[in-house]
Amino acid sequence: MDEKLELYEDIYKKKFSFGKNWQFFLKKLDNKKIELAKKSLTDFTKLKNFKDKTFIDIGCGSGLFSLCACLLNAEKVISIDVDENSVSCAKYLRNKFKINPEIWEIKTGSALDSDFLKNQGEFDIVYSWGVLHHTGYMWKALENVIPLIAKDGSLYLAIYNEFKGFPNSKTWAKIKKFYSNHGKIIRKIIEMGYISYYILGLLAHGKNPIKYIKNYGQKGARGMSFYRDAVDWLGGYPYEFASTKEIIDFYGGKNFKLITLKKAKREGCNQYLFQKND
Ligand SMILES: C[S@@+](CC[C@H](N)C(=O)[O-])C[C@H]1O[C@@H](n2cnc3c(N)ncnc32)[C@H](O)[C@@H]1O
């Protein structure tokens, strides 16, 4: 039984660990956030629940969305992440919510390992939110998830938008690389700089920053928290991005139909729901 969140410090001492960030997030996870996360899944897929559906979560992070798939009555859920700390988070949630491990399987593995993915089988819903652009080989990862999608199955994907305004995506790549390659103190300074920049942006748009941060994760969001998302954004390196056209052309050329598209305003994630045509 996984009764506590284990920190895999040795492996991730130098490297940014998404999973470690998720561990802090889970400490403040409440029912309201879970309901918002569930709603994000049902709204985007236009399904009331996941009854009789199989669901695979590639790059499960905190495990929150895999948990939601279970709570939405999915028949089978598989969570995969390359980061042991994320795997530990998902196991913690499975244990906390007493979900049967035969229904919710949690595995360490990579979206770049095509043989490993092929061995998982085929799924009605393949979910990979904010993951494949962090693998270092985004286009290979985008290709690798295809065999996981069952006939008439869906792919729910979120990929960073190519932003050409200021600061553009290439500049963000440099900032993220710098953040990821430095230790705690420098990271904290960058975090403070980023948060100040964000707050100035809010003020410039006439928004109340306190209200915005308090309500973060509610409006159109997925139950996430402002600070954890900020750290996730800065530390998320490798970092790649693509225009909606590039992604739609890529899957269109592989016999997928775009069902839903939610465009990012700036450098955030574009969200796509593709259906396999057969
Ligand atoms: C930004 S988080 C997103 C987590 C989750 N999908 C969500 O929506 O909250 C990215 C996750 O992708 C994972 N990841 C990065 N590279 C990966 C790879 N090659 N294979 C599987 N997971 C990977 C990270 O460890 C991290 O947990």
The ligand as an ORCA input file, in Angstrom:
! r2SCAN-3c Opt
* xyz 0 1
  C       2.688     19.461    -17.125
  S       2.602     17.869    -16.444
  C       0.936     17.416    -16.881
  C       0.335     16.408    -15.968
  C      -1.098     15.983    -16.230
  N      -1.258     15.399    -17.547
  C      -2.065     17.115    -16.047
  O      -2.756     17.460    -16.988
  O      -2.157     17.635    -14.946
  C       3.585     16.896    -17.522
  C       3.767     15.474    -17.075
  O       4.362     14.749    -18.149
  C       5.308     13.860    -17.619
  N       6.252     13.464    -18.681
  C       7.268     14.193    -19.209
  N       7.917     13.474    -20.140
  C       7.276     12.281    -20.223
  C       7.482     11.106    -20.990
  N       8.478     11.019    -21.888
  N       6.658     10.068    -20.819
  C       5.650     10.122    -19.891
  N       5.422     11.202    -19.124
  C       6.215     12.273    -19.284
  C       5.933     14.628    -16.486
  O       6.626     13.817    -15.580
  C       4.702     15.315    -15.895
  O       4.119     14.539    -14.885
*
